């Protein structure tokens, strides 16, 4: 019986000590996703940037694929509180909690705050409009850090207006070139209960061109790190997968992948002159997290209960 009491007291002391440390430790579920598409250019099959003298808006439509006509949606959700920001070419940051960072900051927030945020920014154009030069850059970030027991998610979406129609003045293949950078990261600190604690971060990027009348896909590309070809698309360079999902599913786990590379692909066949096409570019970053860690008050209550149990056993013996 004395051995039992001593064991219970030892456990109680350990729990109490753990509670004292838990009050100041950073016990987080953390997820971060950043994808930067740099100098995206739409060109002909010979690598010459398309201009407004070669690519025209389709009949009845004045849209061109530039920042002014792109759509951005930034969402943030923390503990059931939701906010959304939309706009172009610079949608405001969506933030719930202590984001501790300004808009258009696509790097990580220092650890220690409780928040969910997303942000995006587009500059330039994928084609040369009126001699301004071609080259669009799109930045997207989603991030959440949980220091209290709750759930969160955030998403940043950058996409060309799905109503962008165009046609070519002469038949030509179309080519897309860009570089990409960023980071995908998910982390659980060692004292998290997994499950239900969870963290996941993901990025997505794709380009699709469809023929309007038939809805047939004439170009479709989602870089996956392998140079290949199919009926619509021939890859010229594909340095790495940029459609990524990483998750931290065990206590103390850190999953991390840096994004850095160059990418190029051309339509396998020529697009026809005078035919209406739609261009869709999808660019997303997403994070989701849940944190479940015993709070210090709960640990102290458990410790007191164990101590009371040990004292009672001692009196009975």
Short mmCIF file of the C-alpha atoms (twelve columns), coordinates in Angstrom:
data_MODEL
# 
_entry.id   MODEL 
# 
loop_
_atom_site.group_PDB 
_atom_site.id 
_atom_site.type_symbol 
_atom_site.label_atom_id 
_atom_site.label_alt_id 
_atom_site.label_comp_id 
_atom_site.label_asym_id 
_atom_site.label_seq_id 
_atom_site.Cartn_x 
_atom_site.Cartn_y 
_atom_site.Cartn_z 
_atom_site.pdbx_PDB_model_num 
ATOM 1   C CA . UNK A 1   0.000   0.000  0.000   1 
ATOM 2   C CA . UNK A 2   2.876   2.396  0.835   1 
ATOM 3   C CA . UNK A 3   4.432   1.649  -2.534  1 
ATOM 4   C CA . UNK A 4   1.131   2.507  -4.247  1 
ATOM 5   C CA . UNK A 5   0.864   5.805  -2.365  1 
ATOM 6   C CA . UNK A 6   4.431   6.733  -3.237  1 
ATOM 7   C CA . UNK A 7   3.773   5.932  -6.891  1 
ATOM 8   C CA . UNK A 8   0.615   8.032  -6.965  1 
ATOM 9   C CA . UNK A 9   2.414   10.925 -5.256  1 
ATOM 10  C CA . UNK A 10  5.215   10.697 -7.831  1 
ATOM 11  C CA . UNK A 11  2.715   10.801 -10.681 1 
ATOM 12  C CA . UNK A 12  0.874   13.716 -9.076  1 
ATOM 13  C CA . UNK A 13  4.121   15.642 -8.664  1 
ATOM 14  C CA . UNK A 14  4.998   15.037 -12.304 1 
ATOM 15  C CA . UNK A 15  1.565   16.211 -13.442 1 
ATOM 16  C CA . UNK A 16  1.831   19.353 -11.295 1 
ATOM 17  C CA . UNK A 17  5.289   20.077 -12.677 1 
ATOM 18  C CA . UNK A 18  3.982   19.597 -16.208 1 
ATOM 19  C CA . UNK A 19  1.163   22.029 -15.481 1 
ATOM 20  C CA . UNK A 20  3.606   24.658 -14.266 1 
ATOM 21  C CA . UNK A 21  5.547   24.406 -17.527 1 
ATOM 22  C CA . UNK A 22  2.438   24.299 -19.693 1 
ATOM 23  C CA . UNK A 23  1.501   27.782 -18.585 1 
ATOM 24  C CA . UNK A 24  4.441   29.296 -20.445 1 
ATOM 25  C CA . UNK A 25  5.206   26.794 -23.231 1 
ATOM 26  C CA . UNK A 26  4.162   27.312 -26.838 1 
ATOM 27  C CA . UNK A 27  1.785   24.398 -27.424 1 
ATOM 28  C CA . UNK A 28  0.726   24.892 -31.019 1 
ATOM 29  C CA . UNK A 29  -0.936  23.431 -34.021 1 
ATOM 30  C CA . UNK A 30  0.593   25.338 -36.899 1 
ATOM 31  C CA . UNK A 31  0.122   25.376 -40.683 1 
ATOM 32  C CA . UNK A 32  1.589   27.653 -43.357 1 
ATOM 33  C CA . UNK A 33  1.159   27.639 -47.141 1 
ATOM 34  C CA . UNK A 34  2.756   30.182 -49.466 1 
ATOM 35  C CA . UNK A 35  2.903   29.959 -53.260 1 
ATOM 36  C CA . UNK A 36  4.415   32.690 -55.424 1 
ATOM 37  C CA . UNK A 37  3.998   32.429 -59.194 1 
ATOM 38  C CA . UNK A 38  6.599   34.723 -60.729 1 
ATOM 39  C CA . UNK A 39  6.761   36.230 -64.232 1 
ATOM 40  C CA . UNK A 40  4.016   34.086 -65.746 1 
ATOM 41  C CA . UNK A 41  4.022   34.716 -69.505 1 
ATOM 42  C CA . UNK A 42  1.660   33.446 -72.198 1 
ATOM 43  C CA . UNK A 43  3.468   33.167 -75.534 1 
ATOM 44  C CA . UNK A 44  3.241   31.517 -78.933 1 
ATOM 45  C CA . UNK A 45  4.887   28.201 -79.676 1 
ATOM 46  C CA . UNK A 46  8.169   29.978 -80.420 1 
ATOM 47  C CA . UNK A 47  8.386   31.633 -77.015 1 
ATOM 48  C CA . UNK A 48  7.295   35.100 -78.177 1 
ATOM 49  C CA . UNK A 49  5.009   36.807 -75.659 1 
ATOM 50  C CA . UNK A 50  1.499   37.265 -77.014 1 
ATOM 51  C CA . UNK A 51  0.404   40.863 -77.560 1 
ATOM 52  C CA . UNK A 52  -2.957  42.524 -78.053 1 
ATOM 53  C CA . UNK A 53  -2.211  42.639 -81.791 1 
ATOM 54  C CA . UNK A 54  -2.155  38.833 -81.809 1 
ATOM 55  C CA . UNK A 55  -4.592  37.851 -79.039 1 
ATOM 56  C CA . UNK A 56  -7.939  39.635 -79.003 1 
ATOM 57  C CA . UNK A 57  -10.898 39.558 -76.657 1 
ATOM 58  C CA . UNK A 58  -13.690 37.465 -78.138 1 
ATOM 59  C CA . UNK A 59  -16.736 39.165 -79.556 1 
ATOM 60  C CA . UNK A 60  -18.801 40.957 -76.931 1 
ATOM 61  C CA . UNK A 61  -16.143 40.705 -74.204 1 
ATOM 62  C CA . UNK A 62  -13.514 43.237 -73.212 1 
ATOM 63  C CA . UNK A 63  -11.642 41.124 -70.668 1 
ATOM 64  C CA . UNK A 64  -7.925  40.398 -70.926 1 
ATOM 65  C CA . UNK A 65  -5.858  38.219 -68.563 1 
ATOM 66  C CA . UNK A 66  -4.341  40.897 -66.368 1 
ATOM 67  C CA . UNK A 67  -4.411  41.814 -62.703 1 
ATOM 68  C CA . UNK A 68  -7.369  44.188 -63.083 1 
ATOM 69  C CA . UNK A 69  -9.631  41.365 -64.222 1 
ATOM 70  C CA . UNK A 70  -8.456  38.667 -61.861 1 
ATOM 71  C CA . UNK A 71  -10.513 37.414 -58.934 1 
ATOM 72  C CA . UNK A 72  -9.102  37.083 -55.421 1 
ATOM 73  C CA . UNK A 73  -10.866 35.664 -52.381 1 
ATOM 74  C CA . UNK A 74  -9.238  35.523 -48.944 1 
ATOM 75  C CA . UNK A 75  -11.011 33.601 -46.150 1 
ATOM 76  C CA . UNK A 76  -10.145 33.128 -42.486 1 
ATOM 77  C CA . UNK A 77  -11.963 31.145 -39.786 1 
ATOM 78  C CA . UNK A 78  -10.936 30.866 -36.142 1 
ATOM 79  C CA . UNK A 79  -13.093 29.093 -33.591 1 
ATOM 80  C CA . UNK A 80  -16.203 29.544 -35.728 1 
ATOM 81  C CA . UNK A 81  -15.600 33.271 -36.395 1 
ATOM 82  C CA . UNK A 82  -15.359 33.873 -40.153 1 
ATOM 83  C CA . UNK A 83  -14.175 36.755 -42.321 1 
ATOM 84  C CA . UNK A 84  -13.723 37.183 -46.065 1 
ATOM 85  C CA . UNK A 85  -11.985 39.769 -48.231 1 
ATOM 86  C CA . UNK A 86  -12.324 40.089 -52.016 1 
ATOM 87  C CA . UNK A 87  -10.953 42.472 -54.605 1 
ATOM 88  C CA . UNK A 88  -8.408  42.998 -57.361 1 
ATOM 89  C CA . UNK A 89  -5.570  43.328 -57.983 1 
ATOM 90  C CA . UNK A 90  -4.757  43.560 -54.267 1 
ATOM 91  C CA . UNK A 91  -7.360  41.965 -52.045 1 
ATOM 92  C CA . UNK A 92  -7.040  42.893 -48.367 1 
ATOM 93  C CA . UNK A 93  -5.740  40.350 -45.881 1 
ATOM 94  C CA . UNK A 94  -8.430  38.311 -44.141 1 
ATOM 95  C CA . UNK A 95  -7.471  37.945 -40.469 1 
ATOM 96  C CA . UNK A 96  -9.075  36.579 -37.326 1 
ATOM 97  C CA . UNK A 97  -7.094  36.820 -34.078 1 
ATOM 98  C CA . UNK A 98  -3.620  38.239 -33.428 1 
ATOM 99  C CA . UNK A 99  -2.127  38.192 -36.924 1 
ATOM 100 C CA . UNK A 100 0.708   40.503 -35.805 1 
ATOM 101 C CA . UNK A 101 1.687   41.207 -39.416 1 
ATOM 102 C CA . UNK A 102 0.730   43.642 -42.150 1 
ATOM 103 C CA . UNK A 103 -0.964  42.952 -45.456 1 
ATOM 104 C CA . UNK A 104 1.031   41.696 -48.440 1 
ATOM 105 C CA . UNK A 105 3.476   39.935 -46.133 1 
ATOM 106 C CA . UNK A 106 3.964   36.452 -47.501 1 
ATOM 107 C CA . UNK A 107 6.422   35.198 -44.877 1 
ATOM 108 C CA . UNK A 108 5.674   33.377 -41.622 1 
ATOM 109 C CA . UNK A 109 4.391   35.102 -38.503 1 
ATOM 110 C CA . UNK A 110 6.674   34.525 -35.474 1 
ATOM 111 C CA . UNK A 111 5.386   31.812 -33.140 1 
ATOM 112 C CA . UNK A 112 3.383   32.734 -30.074 1 
ATOM 113 C CA . UNK A 113 0.070   34.201 -31.254 1 
ATOM 114 C CA . UNK A 114 -3.366  32.759 -31.960 1 
ATOM 115 C CA . UNK A 115 -4.761  33.576 -35.426 1 
ATOM 116 C CA . UNK A 116 -5.919  32.546 -38.873 1 
ATOM 117 C CA . UNK A 117 -5.109  34.646 -41.953 1 
ATOM 118 C CA . UNK A 118 -4.944  34.632 -45.758 1 
ATOM 119 C CA . UNK A 119 -3.706  37.192 -48.279 1 
ATOM 120 C CA . UNK A 120 -3.009  37.610 -51.992 1 
ATOM 121 C CA . UNK A 121 -1.557  40.069 -54.499 1 
ATOM 122 C CA . UNK A 122 -1.357  40.188 -58.303 1 
ATOM 123 C CA . UNK A 123 0.856   42.465 -60.404 1 
ATOM 124 C CA . UNK A 124 1.457   42.580 -64.150 1 
ATOM 125 C CA . UNK A 125 -0.225  40.666 -66.978 1 
ATOM 126 C CA . UNK A 126 0.384   37.328 -68.695 1 
ATOM 127 C CA . UNK A 127 0.286   38.998 -72.142 1 
ATOM 128 C CA . UNK A 128 1.766   42.225 -73.443 1 
ATOM 129 C CA . UNK A 129 -1.040  44.785 -73.293 1 
ATOM 130 C CA . UNK A 130 -0.409  47.962 -75.286 1 
ATOM 131 C CA . UNK A 131 3.357   47.590 -75.055 1 
ATOM 132 C CA . UNK A 132 3.448   47.373 -71.255 1 
ATOM 133 C CA . UNK A 133 5.344   44.062 -71.400 1 
ATOM 134 C CA . UNK A 134 4.264   40.587 -70.373 1 
ATOM 135 C CA . UNK A 135 4.836   38.952 -67.026 1 
ATOM 136 C CA . UNK A 136 2.390   38.447 -64.159 1 
ATOM 137 C CA . UNK A 137 3.286   37.729 -60.542 1 
ATOM 138 C CA . UNK A 138 0.754   36.274 -58.117 1 
ATOM 139 C CA . UNK A 139 1.426   35.826 -54.401 1 
ATOM 140 C CA . UNK A 140 -0.804  33.815 -52.096 1 
ATOM 141 C CA . UNK A 141 -0.523  32.845 -48.422 1 
ATOM 142 C CA . UNK A 142 -2.670  31.037 -45.858 1 
ATOM 143 C CA . UNK A 143 -1.505  30.585 -42.281 1 
ATOM 144 C CA . UNK A 144 -2.877  29.575 -38.896 1 
ATOM 145 C CA . UNK A 145 -1.316  29.211 -35.489 1 
ATOM 146 C CA . UNK A 146 -3.261  27.934 -32.500 1 
ATOM 147 C CA . UNK A 147 -2.092  28.579 -28.947 1 
ATOM 148 C CA . UNK A 148 -5.488  27.836 -27.384 1 
ATOM 149 C CA . UNK A 149 -7.749  24.829 -27.810 1 
ATOM 150 C CA . UNK A 150 -9.830  25.539 -30.911 1 
ATOM 151 C CA . UNK A 151 -10.078 24.868 -34.652 1 
ATOM 152 C CA . UNK A 152 -9.258  27.093 -37.614 1 
ATOM 153 C CA . UNK A 153 -8.899  27.206 -41.378 1 
ATOM 154 C CA . UNK A 154 -7.990  29.787 -43.988 1 
ATOM 155 C CA . UNK A 155 -7.799  29.888 -47.764 1 
ATOM 156 C CA . UNK A 156 -6.444  32.297 -50.339 1 
ATOM 157 C CA . UNK A 157 -7.626  31.892 -53.937 1 
ATOM 158 C CA . UNK A 158 -6.170  33.743 -56.913 1 
ATOM 159 C CA . UNK A 159 -7.839  33.017 -60.233 1 
ATOM 160 C CA . UNK A 160 -8.354  34.651 -63.592 1 
ATOM 161 C CA . UNK A 161 -11.883 35.717 -64.271 1 
ATOM 162 C CA . UNK A 162 -13.631 32.588 -65.521 1 
ATOM 163 C CA . UNK A 163 -15.391 34.766 -68.118 1 
ATOM 164 C CA . UNK A 164 -12.116 35.638 -69.869 1 
ATOM 165 C CA . UNK A 165 -12.685 34.806 -73.531 1 
ATOM 166 C CA . UNK A 166 -10.084 35.252 -76.250 1 
ATOM 167 C CA . UNK A 167 -9.287  34.273 -79.816 1 
ATOM 168 C CA . UNK A 168 -6.137  34.324 -81.912 1 
ATOM 169 C CA . UNK A 169 -5.608  36.291 -85.106 1 
ATOM 170 C CA . UNK A 170 -3.728  33.318 -86.530 1 
ATOM 171 C CA . UNK A 171 -3.388  29.664 -85.614 1 
ATOM 172 C CA . UNK A 172 -0.648  29.040 -83.073 1 
ATOM 173 C CA . UNK A 173 0.406   26.872 -80.200 1 
ATOM 174 C CA . UNK A 174 0.323   28.659 -76.838 1 
ATOM 175 C CA . UNK A 175 3.013   28.364 -74.206 1 
ATOM 176 C CA . UNK A 176 3.223   29.267 -70.518 1 
ATOM 177 C CA . UNK A 177 6.469   29.942 -68.630 1 
ATOM 178 C CA . UNK A 178 7.025   30.949 -65.010 1 
ATOM 179 C CA . UNK A 179 9.102   30.390 -61.905 1 
ATOM 180 C CA . UNK A 180 7.673   29.469 -58.517 1 
ATOM 181 C CA . UNK A 181 8.743   29.892 -54.911 1 
ATOM 182 C CA . UNK A 182 7.137   29.315 -51.541 1 
ATOM 183 C CA . UNK A 183 6.853   27.042 -48.534 1 
ATOM 184 C CA . UNK A 184 4.381   24.460 -47.242 1 
ATOM 185 C CA . UNK A 185 4.624   23.541 -43.562 1 
ATOM 186 C CA . UNK A 186 2.544   21.797 -40.891 1 
ATOM 187 C CA . UNK A 187 3.592   21.242 -37.290 1 
ATOM 188 C CA . UNK A 188 2.419   19.791 -33.985 1 
ATOM 189 C CA . UNK A 189 4.306   20.565 -30.780 1 
ATOM 190 C CA . UNK A 190 5.106   17.535 -28.580 1 
ATOM 191 C CA . UNK A 191 2.434   18.220 -25.930 1 
ATOM 192 C CA . UNK A 192 -0.504  18.192 -28.341 1 
ATOM 193 C CA . UNK A 193 -3.031  15.367 -28.129 1 
ATOM 194 C CA . UNK A 194 -3.017  13.772 -31.587 1 
ATOM 195 C CA . UNK A 195 -5.778  13.153 -32.419 1 
ATOM 196 C CA . UNK A 196 -7.752  15.373 -32.215 1 
ATOM 197 C CA . UNK A 197 -4.942  17.926 -32.748 1 
ATOM 198 C CA . UNK A 198 -4.218  18.226 -36.461 1 
ATOM 199 C CA . UNK A 199 -2.487  20.562 -38.917 1 
ATOM 200 C CA . UNK A 200 -2.485  20.549 -42.717 1 
ATOM 201 C CA . UNK A 201 -1.218  22.941 -45.398 1 
ATOM 202 C CA . UNK A 202 -1.631  22.750 -49.169 1 
ATOM 203 C CA . UNK A 203 -0.953  24.621 -52.408 1 
ATOM 204 C CA . UNK A 204 -2.565  24.261 -55.820 1 
ATOM 205 C CA . UNK A 205 -1.858  25.694 -59.267 1 
ATOM 206 C CA . UNK A 206 -3.264  24.836 -62.688 1 
ATOM 207 C CA . UNK A 207 -3.905  26.362 -66.118 1 
ATOM 208 C CA . UNK A 208 -6.761  25.251 -68.375 1 
ATOM 209 C CA . UNK A 209 -7.874  26.501 -71.815 1 
ATOM 210 C CA . UNK A 210 -11.214 25.361 -73.242 1 
ATOM 211 C CA . UNK A 211 -12.884 25.869 -76.594 1 
ATOM 212 C CA . UNK A 212 -16.085 27.810 -75.922 1 
ATOM 213 C CA . UNK A 213 -18.452 26.143 -78.399 1 
ATOM 214 C CA . UNK A 214 -17.551 22.549 -77.561 1 
ATOM 215 C CA . UNK A 215 -16.179 23.010 -74.014 1 
ATOM 216 C CA . UNK A 216 -13.293 20.795 -75.137 1 
ATOM 217 C CA . UNK A 217 -10.040 21.167 -73.195 1 
ATOM 218 C CA . UNK A 218 -7.183  22.208 -75.498 1 
ATOM 219 C CA . UNK A 219 -4.600  22.852 -72.773 1 
ATOM 220 C CA . UNK A 220 -4.443  21.543 -69.212 1 
ATOM 221 C CA . UNK A 221 -1.447  21.743 -66.878 1 
ATOM 222 C CA . UNK A 222 -0.872  21.177 -63.175 1 
ATOM 223 C CA . UNK A 223 2.911   20.897 -62.531 1 
ATOM 224 C CA . UNK A 224 3.770   17.663 -60.718 1 
ATOM 225 C CA . UNK A 225 7.569   17.474 -60.955 1 
ATOM 226 C CA . UNK A 226 7.652   15.155 -63.985 1 
ATOM 227 C CA . UNK A 227 8.193   16.295 -67.570 1 
ATOM 228 C CA . UNK A 228 5.619   14.598 -69.760 1 
ATOM 229 C CA . UNK A 229 3.052   15.032 -72.518 1 
ATOM 230 C CA . UNK A 230 -0.557  14.194 -73.192 1 
ATOM 231 C CA . UNK A 231 -3.161  14.882 -75.859 1 
ATOM 232 C CA . UNK A 232 -3.358  18.593 -75.001 1 
ATOM 233 C CA . UNK A 233 -0.142  19.609 -73.271 1 
ATOM 234 C CA . UNK A 234 3.603   19.059 -73.664 1 
ATOM 235 C CA . UNK A 235 5.803   19.959 -70.705 1 
ATOM 236 C CA . UNK A 236 9.201   21.489 -71.437 1 
ATOM 237 C CA . UNK A 237 10.318  21.998 -67.832 1 
ATOM 238 C CA . UNK A 238 8.724   20.897 -64.575 1 
ATOM 239 C CA . UNK A 239 11.193  21.160 -61.697 1 
ATOM 240 C CA . UNK A 240 8.927   19.972 -58.888 1 
ATOM 241 C CA . UNK A 241 5.371   19.372 -57.766 1 
ATOM 242 C CA . UNK A 242 3.700   22.599 -56.677 1 
ATOM 243 C CA . UNK A 243 0.349   20.961 -55.986 1 
ATOM 244 C CA . UNK A 244 1.232   19.863 -52.475 1 
ATOM 245 C CA . UNK A 245 -0.488  18.715 -49.283 1 
ATOM 246 C CA . UNK A 246 1.459   18.199 -46.050 1 
ATOM 247 C CA . UNK A 247 0.003   17.194 -42.687 1 
ATOM 248 C CA . UNK A 248 1.302   16.889 -39.125 1 
ATOM 249 C CA . UNK A 249 -0.532  13.929 -37.638 1 
ATOM 250 C CA . UNK A 250 1.614   13.011 -34.641 1 
ATOM 251 C CA . UNK A 251 2.809   14.934 -31.580 1 
ATOM 252 C CA . UNK A 252 6.108   16.704 -32.218 1 
ATOM 253 C CA . UNK A 253 5.906   16.238 -35.993 1 
ATOM 254 C CA . UNK A 254 7.109   18.878 -38.470 1 
ATOM 255 C CA . UNK A 255 6.333   18.396 -42.179 1 
ATOM 256 C CA . UNK A 256 7.977   20.984 -44.435 1 
ATOM 257 C CA . UNK A 257 8.596   21.445 -48.175 1 
ATOM 258 C CA . UNK A 258 10.210  24.466 -49.828 1 
ATOM 259 C CA . UNK A 259 9.035   25.403 -53.336 1 
ATOM 260 C CA . UNK A 260 11.596  26.590 -55.872 1 
ATOM 261 C CA . UNK A 261 11.771  25.916 -59.597 1 
ATOM 262 C CA . UNK A 262 11.137  26.822 -63.226 1 
ATOM 263 C CA . UNK A 263 8.210   25.615 -65.315 1 
ATOM 264 C CA . UNK A 264 7.276   25.614 -68.999 1 
ATOM 265 C CA . UNK A 265 4.599   23.899 -71.092 1 
ATOM 266 C CA . UNK A 266 3.157   24.306 -74.586 1 
ATOM 267 C CA . UNK A 267 -0.106  23.185 -76.144 1 
ATOM 268 C CA . UNK A 268 0.403   19.929 -78.026 1 
ATOM 269 C CA . UNK A 269 -1.670  21.248 -80.916 1 
ATOM 270 C CA . UNK A 270 -2.167  24.706 -82.374 1 
ATOM 271 C CA . UNK A 271 -5.151  26.750 -81.251 1 
ATOM 272 C CA . UNK A 272 -7.222  27.805 -84.260 1 
ATOM 273 C CA . UNK A 273 -7.606  31.349 -85.523 1 
ATOM 274 C CA . UNK A 274 -10.978 32.999 -84.962 1 
ATOM 275 C CA . UNK A 275 -12.137 30.381 -82.440 1 
ATOM 276 C CA . UNK A 276 -13.284 31.531 -79.006 1 
ATOM 277 C CA . UNK A 277 -11.419 30.093 -76.017 1 
ATOM 278 C CA . UNK A 278 -11.573 30.543 -72.240 1 
ATOM 279 C CA . UNK A 279 -8.504  30.744 -70.024 1 
ATOM 280 C CA . UNK A 280 -8.690  29.690 -66.365 1 
ATOM 281 C CA . UNK A 281 -5.752  29.941 -63.974 1 
ATOM 282 C CA . UNK A 282 -6.331  28.505 -60.514 1 
ATOM 283 C CA . UNK A 283 -3.910  29.382 -57.696 1 
ATOM 284 C CA . UNK A 284 -4.713  28.449 -54.082 1 
ATOM 285 C CA . UNK A 285 -3.164  28.129 -50.651 1 
ATOM 286 C CA . UNK A 286 -5.071  26.379 -47.851 1 
ATOM 287 C CA . UNK A 287 -4.474  25.577 -44.182 1 
ATOM 288 C CA . UNK A 288 -6.510  23.849 -41.479 1 
ATOM 289 C CA . UNK A 289 -5.651  23.096 -37.862 1 
ATOM 290 C CA . UNK A 290 -7.070  21.849 -34.578 1 
ATOM 291 C CA . UNK A 291 -5.346  22.161 -31.193 1 
ATOM 292 C CA . UNK A 292 -6.180  20.042 -28.140 1 
ATOM 293 C CA . UNK A 293 -3.796  20.296 -25.186 1 
ATOM 294 C CA . UNK A 294 -4.699  19.798 -21.492 1 
ATOM 295 C CA . UNK A 295 -4.892  23.279 -19.990 1 
ATOM 296 C CA . UNK A 296 -2.793  24.039 -16.850 1 
ATOM 297 C CA . UNK A 297 -5.912  24.306 -14.686 1 
ATOM 298 C CA . UNK A 298 -7.006  20.817 -15.723 1 
ATOM 299 C CA . UNK A 299 -3.548  19.437 -14.989 1 
ATOM 300 C CA . UNK A 300 -3.503  21.036 -11.517 1 
ATOM 301 C CA . UNK A 301 -6.949  19.608 -10.786 1 
ATOM 302 C CA . UNK A 302 -5.732  16.172 -11.838 1 
ATOM 303 C CA . UNK A 303 -2.632  16.553 -9.672  1 
ATOM 304 C CA . UNK A 304 -4.701  17.583 -6.644  1 
ATOM 305 C CA . UNK A 305 -7.005  14.639 -7.179  1 
ATOM 306 C CA . UNK A 306 -4.103  12.223 -7.305  1 
ATOM 307 C CA . UNK A 307 -2.574  13.749 -4.180  1 
ATOM 308 C CA . UNK A 308 -5.918  13.466 -2.380  1 
ATOM 309 C CA . UNK A 309 -6.201  9.855  -3.429  1 
ATOM 310 C CA . UNK A 310 -2.661  9.158  -2.132  1 
ATOM 311 C CA . UNK A 311 -3.399  10.904 1.196   1 
ATOM 312 C CA . UNK A 312 -6.590  8.918  1.660   1 
ATOM 313 C CA . UNK A 313 -4.797  5.664  0.999   1 
ATOM 314 C CA . UNK A 314 -2.117  6.646  3.523   1 
ATOM 315 C CA . UNK A 315 -4.714  7.326  6.224   1 
ATOM 316 C CA . UNK A 316 -6.425  4.029  5.521   1 
ATOM 317 C CA . UNK A 317 -3.186  2.072  5.811   1 
# 
